[in-house]
Amino acid sequence: MTSADLGALGFGQWHAFGLNAERDLLAGVPNAFGVYSIRFAELQPRLRGLSDLAYVGKATNSKGLRGRIRQYFHPGWRQSTNLAMKARLLAGMTLELAFARLSTVHEAEQMESRILIAFEAEHGERPPFNKQAALASILNPVETG
């Protein structure tokens, strides 16, 4: 699975995703539920095959895609996934972002799940930045209550 496969799922144009692109990127992102993906500039080796997908995520709160993507540029001190992404941006990684706008939280959750399952079935692993997020949640569980 590569970024080319996401067009069939309603993902639109790919946009520069970097510190200098924040304003322009966020201006075109809706406050709506959805799924977004971050890709590398080139195909990367996976356990099986090649892919340019670096991360797949969903936006399911009231601030929608714009609010979720904005968090990468302005992470809270306990948001390990967002802090790791900002570090990648500070390091100058060449990344791009695209999204699919959806009508409901359920649709966003289902699409994200389907993409991750398909990616893992094809490549034998999750996208590399999704693996980091899973590890961070194990190492730094969020306290509730």
N, C-alpha and C positions, 0 to 999 in steps of 0.2 A: 504494500500500500504506500502510495506517495501522495503528495499534495495534488497531483493531477486527478486523483480519484475523488477528491472532495467536491469538485465542481458538480458532479451528479447528485450530490446531497444538498445543494443549494448554497454552497460557499461561493462568495463573490470574489472580487479582485483581491490580489495580495498587495499589502501595503508595507512600506518600510517600518520596522519595529526597532527603534533605537532612541537614545536619549534626545537627540536633536529632532526627532520626528514626532514627539509626543503631541504637540498642539495639533498638527495636521492630521495625525492618526485619529485622535479622539474626536475631532470635529466631524469625522465621517462615520463614527460608531454610534448606533442608536442606544437609547435607554430601553432596551427590550431583552427578553429572555433569549438565550441562544447558546450556540457552541462556537468556540473559536479554536484555531490551530496556529501554532508557531512553527515555521520551517527554517531549515538551514538554506544557505545559498546553493549548496551542492548536495548531491546524494551522498549518504554516509553508509558505511558497512554496518549491517545488523547481524545478529546471529545467523539469520538466513536472509540472503538477498541484500538489497539496498533500499534506502528510503531517505527522503529529505524532511520527513516530519520529526519535529523535536518535541512537541507537546500538544496535547488535546485537552481542552478544559471546557467548562460550562459556566454560564451566568444564570443564576436562578433566584437572585434576590431583587428587590425593588429598584436597585440602581442599574440593573441590567448589564449588558455587555460593556457599555462605556465605563460604568463604575468598577466592574471587575478588572478590565484592562488598565484603568487608571491606577489601580493598586500596585501594579508592577513598577510604576514610576515613583510612587509615594508609599512604600511599604511601612507597616507598623513594625515595631521592634520584635514582636513575637510571630510575625508572619514569615516563617522560614522559606516557604515556596517563593513568595514575592521577593524576599531578600536575596535569595539565590538567583532569581531572574534579573534583578537589578544589578547584581555583581557581574552577570554575563554581559549586560548592556554596558556597564562601566568598562569592562575589559575590551569592548569594541567588537563583540561578535556580530557578524552580519546575519540578521534574522529578518523574517517577514511574517506578517500576521494576516489572516483572513477569518471571516466569520459567516455563520448562517443564522439569520434572525428567525426565531420560532415564536409560536403563540402562547405556549404554556411551559411551566416548569417541567411537567411530565415529558413533554416532547424533547426538551433540552437534555434531561437526564437519560432518556432512551437513546437519543442520537449519540451522545458522548459514549455511552456504554457500547453501542453497536460498533462505533469506530474503533474503540480500544480493543474490543474482542476480535474484530477483523484484523487489526494490526498485529495483535499477538498471535493469531492463528497463522498469519503469513510469515512473520519474522521470528517467532519463538520468544518474543520479549515485548515489553511495552516501549513506547517512544522514550528516548533517553531522559528527557526532563520529567516525564511522568514517573519514571523509576525513582528519581531523586525525591519527588513529592511523597511517594509512598514511604520511602525510607525516613524522611523527615517526620512524618506523622507517627511512625513507630518510635523514633528516638525522642521526640518532643510531643507527647500526647497533650491535647488541649484539655485543660481541666474544666469540668462542668459542675454546676451546682453551687 
